[in-house]
Amino acid sequence: MGRAGSTRRGCDPWAVVDAVVAVITGASVALLVWGLVAARTGRAPGRAMLLSGVAVQVVLLAQAVVAVVATVAGPGPEGSTVLFVSYLIAVVLVLPLALGWALVERDRWSSAVVAVGAFTVAAMVLRLWDVWRGGVQIGGPGG
């Protein structure tokens, strides 16, 4: 699943990127479900939900740092660098905004806001991974 010619001694360095994408996406989907269940049952997000969101954000920030270094010092994304950086900036802002809202407005709807934020993060991380791999580009050939 790595880039052509990127293997060294039988090891695919891009497998780490794939694993981080899987972790962030899986954790975001779990947070999404948790937020939806809490909203449906009329509960505001508790401390555990908020700390889980913070944990997802920490991994997301680590991914962002690695992505910036790889873009500046490495080969960079196979797709549009501008599109990649735009998604990268936006994705690191989504969850803090949702969690901040949940801290300020402690009701069932803030659980729904956390769920929407988690869904957005999952979708944007998958799109970042797609752009990094050179997937479908907006405004590109056939797009």
C-alpha positions as CSV (number, residue, x, y, z in Angstrom):
1,M,0.0,0.0,0.0
2,G,3.0,2.3,0.0
3,R,4.3,4.5,-2.8
4,A,6.2,2.8,-5.7
5,G,9.9,2.5,-4.8
6,S,9.4,3.6,-1.2
7,T,10.3,0.2,0.4
8,R,13.6,-0.2,2.1
9,R,14.8,-3.6,3.2
10,G,11.2,-5.0,2.8
11,C,9.7,-2.3,5.1
12,D,7.0,0.0,3.9
13,P,7.4,3.4,5.8
14,W,4.0,4.5,4.6
15,A,2.3,1.7,6.5
16,V,2.8,3.8,9.7
17,V,0.8,6.6,8.0
18,D,-1.9,4.1,7.1
19,A,-2.0,2.9,10.8
20,V,-2.3,6.4,12.1
21,V,-5.1,7.1,9.7
22,A,-6.8,3.9,10.9
23,V,-6.4,4.8,14.5
24,I,-7.7,8.4,14.1
25,T,-10.6,7.2,12.0
26,G,-11.6,4.4,14.3
27,A,-11.3,6.6,17.4
28,S,-13.4,9.3,15.7
29,V,-16.1,6.9,14.7
30,A,-16.2,5.5,18.3
31,L,-16.5,9.1,19.5
32,L,-19.2,9.7,16.9
33,V,-21.3,6.7,18.2
34,W,-20.7,7.7,21.8
35,G,-21.9,11.3,21.1
36,L,-25.0,10.1,19.3
37,V,-25.9,7.6,22.0
38,A,-25.5,10.3,24.7
39,A,-27.5,12.8,22.7
40,R,-30.3,10.2,22.1
41,T,-30.5,9.4,25.8
42,G,-30.5,13.1,26.8
43,R,-27.0,13.2,28.4
44,A,-24.5,16.0,28.1
45,P,-21.0,14.9,27.3
46,G,-19.2,13.7,30.4
47,R,-15.6,14.0,31.4
48,A,-14.7,10.7,29.8
49,M,-16.1,11.7,26.4
50,L,-14.3,15.1,26.5
51,L,-11.0,13.5,27.4
52,S,-11.5,10.9,24.6
53,G,-11.9,13.8,22.2
54,V,-8.7,15.4,23.6
55,A,-6.9,12.1,23.0
56,V,-8.1,12.0,19.4
57,Q,-6.9,15.6,19.0
58,V,-3.5,14.8,20.4
59,V,-3.0,12.0,17.8
60,L,-4.4,14.3,15.1
61,L,-1.9,17.0,16.0
62,A,1.0,14.5,15.9
63,Q,-0.2,13.4,12.5
64,A,-0.3,17.1,11.4
65,V,3.3,17.7,12.6
66,V,4.5,14.6,10.7
67,A,2.5,15.7,7.6
68,V,4.0,19.2,7.7
69,V,7.5,17.8,8.0
70,A,6.9,15.3,5.2
71,T,5.5,18.0,3.0
72,V,8.4,20.5,3.6
73,A,11.3,18.1,3.9
74,G,10.1,15.0,2.1
75,P,8.3,14.1,-1.1
76,G,5.1,15.7,0.0
77,P,1.6,14.7,-1.1
78,E,1.1,13.1,-4.5
79,G,-2.0,15.2,-4.9
80,S,-2.4,18.9,-4.6
81,T,-0.2,20.4,-1.9
82,V,-2.6,23.4,-1.5
83,L,-5.6,21.1,-1.1
84,F,-3.7,18.9,1.4
85,V,-2.6,21.8,3.5
86,S,-6.1,23.3,3.5
87,Y,-7.6,20.0,4.8
88,L,-4.8,19.7,7.3
89,I,-5.4,23.2,8.8
90,A,-9.2,22.6,8.9
91,V,-9.1,19.2,10.4
92,V,-7.0,20.3,13.4
93,L,-9.6,23.0,14.2
94,V,-12.8,20.9,14.0
95,L,-12.6,18.9,17.2
96,P,-11.3,21.7,19.5
97,L,-14.3,23.8,18.4
98,A,-16.7,20.9,19.0
99,L,-15.2,20.1,22.4
100,G,-15.1,23.8,23.4
101,W,-18.8,24.1,22.5
102,A,-19.5,21.0,24.7
103,L,-17.7,22.6,27.6
104,V,-19.6,25.8,27.3
105,E,-23.1,24.4,26.7
106,R,-23.6,21.3,28.8
107,D,-26.7,19.7,27.4
108,R,-27.7,16.8,25.2
109,W,-27.1,18.9,22.0
110,S,-23.5,19.4,22.9
111,S,-23.2,15.6,22.7
112,A,-24.6,15.8,19.2
113,V,-22.0,18.6,18.4
114,V,-19.2,16.3,19.6
115,A,-20.6,13.5,17.3
116,V,-20.7,15.9,14.3
117,G,-17.2,17.0,15.0
118,A,-16.0,13.4,15.3
119,F,-17.7,12.5,12.0
120,T,-16.1,15.5,10.3
121,V,-12.7,14.6,11.6
122,A,-13.1,11.0,10.4
123,A,-14.2,12.1,6.9
124,M,-11.4,14.8,6.6
125,V,-8.7,12.4,7.7
126,L,-9.7,9.9,5.1
127,R,-9.7,12.7,2.5
128,L,-6.3,13.8,3.7
129,W,-5.0,10.3,3.2
130,D,-6.6,10.2,-0.2
131,V,-4.9,13.5,-1.3
132,W,-1.6,12.3,0.1
133,R,-1.9,9.2,-2.0
134,G,-2.8,11.2,-5.1
135,G,-6.5,10.3,-5.1
136,V,-9.3,12.2,-6.9
137,Q,-8.5,15.9,-7.0
138,I,-11.2,18.7,-7.1
139,G,-10.8,20.6,-10.3
140,G,-8.3,18.1,-11.7
141,P,-8.7,16.0,-14.8
142,G,-12.2,14.6,-14.9
143,G,-13.0,16.4,-11.6
